[in-house]
Amino acid sequence: MKVLVSDSLSNEGLEILKEHFTVDVSTGLSEDELVKMIKDYDALVIRSGTQVTQKIIEAADNLKVIGRAGVGVDNVDVDAATRKGIIVTNAPEGNMISAAEHTIAMMMAMSRNIPQANASLKAREWKRNKFTGVEVKGKTLGIVGLGRIGSEVAKRASGLEMNLMGYDPFISEKRAVELGVKLCTVNEIAKGADYITVHTPLIKETKNILDEEQFTLMKPGVKILNCARGGIINEEALAKALASGKVGGAALDVFVEEPPFKSPLLDFDNVIVTPHLGASTQEAQVNVAIDIAKEVVSVLTGGLARNAINIPSVKPEAMAVLAPYIRLSEIMGKIAGQLVDSNYEKVEIGYTGEISGKDTRPLTVSALKGLLEMALGSGVNYVNAPTLAKSRQIAVVESKSESSEEYSSTVSIRVISGDLTKIVAGTVVGDEPKIIAVDEDRVDIFPAGRMIFAKHVNKPNVIGPCCLVLGKNNINISGMQVGRAEIGGVTLMVLNVDSQVSNPILEEVRQVPGILSAKLVTL
């Protein structure tokens, strides 16, 4: 496989990629140059310099993953990548300490007028009274966004003995208590904070999250920080608030347009600025290069993308629990997809027991991937499976229940076609997927390779003749599971076989008296 690195990347990351793939480094490419080159590559690794446009993505015939060495993916057309089934992944943890430390450094520099005092003294001035600052101890810091970086800022600000207010719609009250943060709305932060810092991605919901309305609510002399993304704070509204004196100072590392040479914010003496340096430490550059290289290796060798943007990502501690269930869900989807007889309009995925308390989105995506792959082929992946289901008007419904009678956790897939329903249920034993039910039949199957699912009448002289058909055709049976039913009742037999079973042989199995149906399932 081939990987194109189109922005500078630390050698530590390049070496990891070179251990597995052919790697070409070509920086400073134009859109047209990338369009011509990209068709030959399986992965594209970028930083902030490369703009991955729809035109480039449409030309990427083999591309499977776009890896961003850093946090933001503003320079990638994620929607276009998703439509084409390309995973977009980033490295959100490699630079989070650097970004958090830069935020604290900017806050302290602003509070003590350090850049201004430095410039004055180098101009051979000695004006101590002009640069009297303020202490941060006892002041209230409002943090908009309590994700990885926002949480690290909270920890450091707590060490400075600041009072903390925070806004994040996705953080639990328990986590807020652990961080020492009082959860509030954005407007409550605007009213109550002495310092306000933003740490959200730039998306529709967060663009201009601090706007004229919020500046009107703020305390006189409030200090504003943005070391996240330009556009989270309305720069025009900030400039007005600075001009009026409502805002006493600002510390900015990012801007809507970079470089921001035309921005009026550069004209205020009480605004300190840096040229997007939040992640610019030696450690961060190495960390993000290593992280994204490992992500690309994982994706191209058949593993998961832990930090994918366009599929549900999973924190490392959660992945340890979810990983075997992700595998189980995909296998169950594949089994259900091969057992169902017709098109279906609804898929119900149920989670019971301990797993119901986890983030089950990756499991649902995996189940859909396995299910749809049986009908649509290998073009289905973790990225486009939900989109493909939606485009085919297949309703996907999740349900959760904390109670599980026999196992600590179970997953079930119910495929509905009109009045017909096909159900597959499973669990994890150790780290191994186990199928525990197919429709109304209780089974005990560790799925692998090729399996024949045969509905049959529970009576003598059915199983033996079925096995004889396979034996005379040199097909070895490596395992057998037979469901329980009263004599004369209908139950399920599952045979693990070691070689391909052709349609004529499968039809011969179906002709055995007492066999009602027989289907080959291949994993």
Secondary structure, 3 states (H helix, E strand, C coil): CEEEECCCCCHHHHHHHHCCCEEEECCCCCHHHHHHHHHHCCEEEECCCCCECHHHHHCCCCCCEEEECCCCCCCECHHHHHHCCCEEEECCCCCHHHHHHHHHHHHHHHHCCHHHHHHHHHCCCCCHHHHCCCCCCCCEEEEECCCHHHHHHHHHHHHCCCEEEEECCCCCHHHHHHHCCEECCHHHHHHHCCEEEECCCCCCCCCCCECHHHHHHCCCCEEEEECCCCCCECHHHHHHHHHHCCEEEEEECCCCCCCCCCCHHHHCCCEEECCCCCCCCHHHHHHHHHHHHHHHHHHHCCCCCCCECCCCCCCHHHHHHHHHHHHHHHHHHHHHHHHCCCCCCEEEEEEEEHHHHCCCHHHHHHHHHHHHHHHHCCCCCCCCHHHHHHHCCCEEEEEEECCCCCCCEEEEEEEEECCEEEEEEEEEECCEEEEEEECCEEEEECCCCEEEEEEEECCCCCHHHHHHHHHHCCCCEEEEEECCCCCCCEEEEEEEECCCCCHHHHHHHHCCCCEEEEEEEEC
